Amino acid sequence: MTTADDRPAIPRRVRLRTCALLPGLACAAAGTAIAFGVSRLLPSVSALTVAVVLGVLVGQVLPECSRTGLGWSTRKFLRLGVVLLGLQLGLREVFGLGAGTVIAVVVTVLVAFLGTLALGRLLGVSRGLSLMVATGFSICGASAIAAMDSVTENDREDVATGITLVTLYGSAAIALVPLVGGALRLTPEHLGAWAGLSVHEVAQVVAAASPAGASAVAIAVIVKLTRVLLLAPMVAGVSVLERRRREADTGTGELPPIVPLFVLGFLALMLLRSSGIMPFGVLSAAQTLTTLLFAAALFGLGTGVRLGRLLRTGRRGLVLGALSTVLVAVVGFGALAVAGAV
């Protein structure tokens, strides 16, 4: 029989590390719980949005001992959340859209991403903020911004501003997409495809397509998740460019991986979902866990933001967000029209 004295002792360094993380993890858990509570009371408001805003508001007053745990949770939970995103989309659903719609998705994402970067340069917006807006507006909002931030070097304020702009303009799209779609006499399926292609967050896509009925919501979500699928190659591509830039600038220092491990995990779980062997209950639980992880990561991200600087640098970002929103909507509609989907 094994006694307490016979059990392997936990190394002191591990115990100290765990103790150092606990205050920050407790803060992240509390922030996540509040974010979910607010989202339940206001279903049109994403828990991810509430989490980052709450982090910004309380970041100034949190004790210094929480910083280590918050930083750890932001990095680790973010990557795990991106991996679990792979379980939300299978290849069968993508192929079911038809080649024309899939091509429209790819064209829209690429044009919106590169076009937003170009607009950012013209407006004099910082490289980091331009990249965050381009990623969030072209792919999948706050989760895409957080994933891209993990392979690039950005100010916390640029990341928080990007997420704030996703919230602002995505919320405006909830009202504008059905309004414009009605004026253009789009069918529910066509409006759903356009909403999925042009609105930023998944929750915002559902809200924008809902006035057109269940069929519009169904196709909107599939089109939106097809955009999410492009997160993996986009992050991997930027990671490669980031390596080259850092090597050219310094020739030394820590470089991001050519293909981040969490991107490979995302692709692996997407293939697992495509196999059809995953029970529905597991997929549903994974979706909830994904949102929890992202909320905790974004709360930690928000606590590092300094409001004064954010407010001073936000004007050009507002203009960039407006132009990017118009760009993705127009290009998306045009691509769907050429593909015969509207």
C-alpha positions in Angstrom: 0.0 0.0 0.0 1.3 3.5 -0.9 1.5 6.0 2.0 1.4 9.7 1.8 5.2 9.8 2.3 5.7 7.4 -0.6 3.9 9.7 -3.1 6.1 11.7 -5.5 6.4 15.3 -4.2 5.3 18.1 -6.4 8.4 20.2 -7.3 8.5 23.4 -5.4 8.9 25.4 -8.7 5.7 23.9 -10.0 3.8 24.8 -6.8 5.1 28.3 -6.9 4.1 28.7 -10.5 0.6 27.4 -9.8 0.2 29.8 -6.9 1.4 32.7 -9.1 -1.3 31.8 -11.7 -4.2 31.4 -9.3 -5.2 35.1 -8.7 -5.2 35.8 -12.5 -7.2 32.6 -13.3 -9.7 33.5 -10.6 -10.2 37.0 -12.2 -10.5 35.4 -15.6 -13.2 33.0 -14.3 -15.1 35.8 -12.7 -14.9 38.0 -15.8 -16.1 35.1 -18.0 -19.0 34.3 -15.7 -20.2 38.0 -15.7 -19.8 38.1 -19.5 -22.0 35.1 -20.0 -24.5 36.5 -17.5 -24.8 39.8 -19.4 -25.1 37.9 -22.7 -28.0 35.8 -21.3 -29.8 39.0 -20.3 -29.0 40.7 -23.7 -28.9 37.8 -26.3 -28.0 40.2 -29.1 -24.7 41.0 -27.3 -21.9 38.5 -27.7 -20.3 37.2 -24.5 -16.9 37.8 -26.2 -17.7 41.5 -26.6 -18.8 41.8 -23.0 -15.6 40.0 -21.8 -13.2 42.3 -23.6 -15.1 45.5 -22.6 -15.3 44.3 -19.0 -11.5 43.6 -19.1 -10.8 47.1 -20.3 -13.0 48.6 -17.6 -11.5 46.7 -14.6 -8.0 46.3 -15.9 -6.9 49.5 -14.1 -7.9 48.3 -10.7 -7.0 44.7 -10.7 -4.1 43.8 -8.3 -0.6 43.3 -9.7 -0.6 39.7 -8.5 -3.2 38.8 -11.1 -1.1 39.8 -14.1 0.8 36.5 -14.4 -2.3 34.4 -14.4 -4.2 36.7 -16.8 -1.3 36.6 -19.3 -1.1 32.9 -19.1 -4.9 32.4 -19.6 -4.9 34.8 -22.5 -2.3 32.8 -24.4 -3.3 29.3 -23.5 -7.1 29.6 -23.7 -6.9 31.5 -27.0 -5.0 28.8 -28.7 -7.2 26.0 -27.3 -10.3 28.0 -28.4 -9.0 28.2 -32.0 -8.4 24.5 -32.0 -11.9 23.7 -30.8 -13.3 26.0 -33.5 -12.5 23.2 -35.9 -15.4 21.1 -34.5 -17.9 23.7 -35.6 -17.6 23.0 -39.4 -17.4 19.9 -41.5 -16.3 19.6 -45.1 -19.8 18.2 -46.0 -21.5 21.4 -45.1 -18.9 23.4 -47.1 -19.4 21.3 -50.2 -23.1 21.5 -49.8 -23.0 25.3 -50.6 -21.9 24.7 -54.1 -18.7 25.7 -55.9 -19.9 29.1 -56.8 -20.7 30.1 -53.2 -17.4 28.7 -51.9 -15.5 30.7 -54.5 -17.4 33.8 -53.5 -16.4 33.2 -49.9 -12.7 32.9 -50.8 -12.7 35.9 -53.1 -14.5 38.1 -50.5 -12.2 37.2 -47.7 -9.0 37.8 -49.7 -10.2 41.1 -51.2 -11.6 42.3 -47.9 -8.3 41.4 -46.1 -5.9 42.9 -48.6 -8.2 45.9 -49.3 -8.5 46.8 -45.6 -4.7 46.6 -45.2 -4.4 49.0 -48.2 -7.0 51.4 -46.8 -5.2 51.3 -43.4 -2.0 52.5 -45.1 -3.8 55.3 -47.0 -5.4 56.5 -43.8 -2.2 56.4 -41.8 -3.5 53.7 -39.4 -0.9 51.7 -37.6 0.2 48.4 -39.0 -1.1 46.4 -36.0 -4.5 48.0 -36.0 -4.8 47.6 -39.8 -4.0 43.9 -39.5 -6.5 43.4 -36.7 -9.3 45.1 -38.5 -8.5 43.3 -41.8 -8.6 39.9 -40.0 -11.7 40.5 -37.9 -13.8 42.1 -40.6 -12.8 39.6 -43.4 -13.0 36.4 -41.4 -14.7 35.9 -38.0 -14.5 38.9 -35.7 -13.0 38.8 -32.3 -11.8 35.2 -32.4 -9.9 35.8 -35.6 -8.4 39.0 -34.2 -7.2 37.1 -31.1 -5.8 34.3 -33.2 -3.9 36.6 -35.5 -2.5 38.5 -32.5 -0.9 35.3 -31.3 1.5 35.1 -34.2 2.3 38.8 -34.6 3.6 41.6 -32.4 0.9 44.2 -31.6 0.0 46.8 -29.0 -2.9 45.7 -26.7 -4.7 48.8 -27.7 -4.7 47.8 -31.3 -6.2 44.5 -30.5 -8.9 46.0 -28.3 -9.7 48.6 -30.8 -10.1 46.0 -33.5 -12.5 44.0 -31.4 -14.4 47.2 -30.5 -14.8 48.1 -34.1 -16.0 44.6 -34.9 -18.7 45.0 -32.2 -19.7 48.5 -33.4 -20.0 47.8 -37.1 -21.3 44.3 -36.8 -24.1 45.6 -34.6 -25.0 48.2 -37.2 -25.1 45.4 -39.9 -27.8 43.6 -37.9 -30.2 46.4 -38.8 -28.8 47.3 -42.2 -28.4 43.9 -43.9 -32.2 42.9 -43.7 -33.1 46.5 -44.6 -30.9 46.6 -47.7 -31.8 43.0 -48.5 -35.5 43.9 -48.4 -35.0 46.9 -50.7 -33.1 44.7 -53.2 -35.9 42.0 -52.9 -33.5 39.2 -52.0 -35.0 35.8 -51.3 -34.4 34.5 -47.7 -31.7 32.1 -49.0 -29.9 34.9 -50.8 -30.1 37.3 -47.9 -28.8 34.6 -45.6 -25.8 34.0 -47.9 -25.0 37.7 -48.0 -25.3 38.1 -44.2 -23.0 35.1 -43.7 -20.5 36.6 -46.1 -20.5 40.2 -44.9 -21.3 40.4 -41.2 -18.5 39.9 -38.7 -19.4 37.8 -35.7 -21.4 34.5 -35.8 -24.0 35.9 -33.3 -24.3 39.0 -35.4 -24.8 36.9 -38.5 -27.7 35.0 -36.9 -29.3 38.2 -35.7 -29.0 39.8 -39.2 -30.5 36.8 -41.0 -33.3 36.1 -38.5 -35.9 38.5 -39.9 -35.8 36.5 -43.2 -36.6 33.2 -41.4 -35.1 29.9 -40.5 -33.9 29.1 -44.0 -31.9 32.3 -44.1 -30.3 31.7 -40.8 -29.3 28.1 -41.7 -27.4 29.2 -44.9 -26.0 32.3 -43.2 -24.4 30.2 -40.5 -22.8 27.7 -42.9 -21.4 30.5 -45.1 -20.1 32.3 -42.0 -18.4 29.1 -40.8 -16.9 28.6 -44.2 -15.2 32.0 -43.7 -14.0 30.7 -40.3 -12.3 27.8 -42.2 -10.1 30.4 -43.9 -8.7 31.5 -40.5 -6.2 28.6 -40.5 -4.4 29.4 -43.9 -4.6 33.1 -43.2 -2.9 32.9 -39.8 -0.3 30.5 -41.2 0.4 32.8 -44.1 0.8 35.8 -42.0 3.0 33.8 -39.6 5.4 33.0 -42.4 5.6 36.6 -43.5 6.2 37.7 -39.9 9.1 35.3 -39.6 10.7 36.8 -42.7 10.1 40.3 -41.5 11.7 39.6 -38.1 14.7 37.8 -39.7 15.2 40.7 -42.0 15.0 43.3 -39.2 17.2 41.6 -36.6 18.4 38.3 -37.9 17.9 36.9 -34.4 15.3 36.6 -31.7 12.3 34.3 -31.2 10.4 33.6 -34.4 6.8 32.4 -34.7 6.4 28.9 -36.0 5.9 28.4 -39.8 2.5 26.8 -39.1 1.4 27.3 -35.5 0.5 24.2 -33.6 -3.0 25.5 -32.8 -3.7 26.0 -36.5 -2.8 22.3 -37.1 -5.1 21.4 -34.3 -7.9 23.4 -35.8 -7.5 21.5 -39.1 -7.3 18.2 -37.4 -10.5 18.7 -35.5 -12.3 20.0 -38.6 -11.4 16.7 -40.3 -12.6 14.8 -37.3 -15.9 16.7 -37.5 -16.1 15.9 -41.2 -15.7 12.1 -40.5 -19.2 12.1 -38.9 -18.1 10.1 -35.9 -18.5 12.8 -33.3 -21.7 12.6 -31.2 -24.0 15.7 -31.3 -23.7 16.1 -27.5 -19.9 16.3 -27.8 -20.1 18.9 -30.6 -22.6 21.0 -28.6 -20.4 20.9 -25.4 -17.3 21.8 -27.5 -19.1 24.9 -28.9 -19.9 26.1 -25.4 -16.4 25.4 -24.2 -15.0 27.3 -27.2 -17.0 30.4 -26.2 -15.9 30.1 -22.6 -12.2 29.9 -23.5 -12.4 32.8 -25.9 -14.3 34.9 -23.3 -11.6 34.2 -20.7 -8.8 35.0 -23.1 -10.4 38.2 -24.3 -11.1 39.3 -20.7 -7.4 38.9 -20.0 -6.6 40.8 -23.2 -8.8 43.7 -22.2 -7.1 44.1 -18.8 -3.9 45.1 -20.6 -5.5 48.0 -22.4 -5.0 51.6 -21.3 -8.2 53.6 -22.1 -6.5 57.0 -22.5 -4.3 55.8 -25.4 -7.2 53.9 -26.9 -9.4 56.9 -27.0 -6.7 59.1 -28.5 -5.9 56.8 -31.3 -9.4 55.6 -32.2 -10.6 58.1 -34.8 -8.8 56.8 -37.8 -9.7 53.3 -36.7 -13.4 54.3 -36.9 -13.0 55.5 -40.5 -11.1 52.3 -41.4 -13.8 50.1 -39.8 -16.5 51.9 -41.8 -14.7 51.6 -45.1 -13.9 47.9 -44.4 -17.5 47.2 -43.6 -18.6 48.7 -46.9 -15.9 46.9 -48.7 -16.8 43.4 -47.4 -20.5 44.0 -48.0 -20.1 45.2 -51.6 -17.5 42.7 -52.6 -19.5 39.9 -51.0 -22.7 40.9 -52.8 -20.8 41.2 -56.1 -19.1 37.8 -55.7 -22.4 36.1 -54.9 -24.0 37.8 -57.9 -21.2 36.7 -60.3 -21.5 33.1 -58.8 -25.2 33.2 -59.4 -26.0 32.9 -55.7 -28.1 36.2 -55.6 
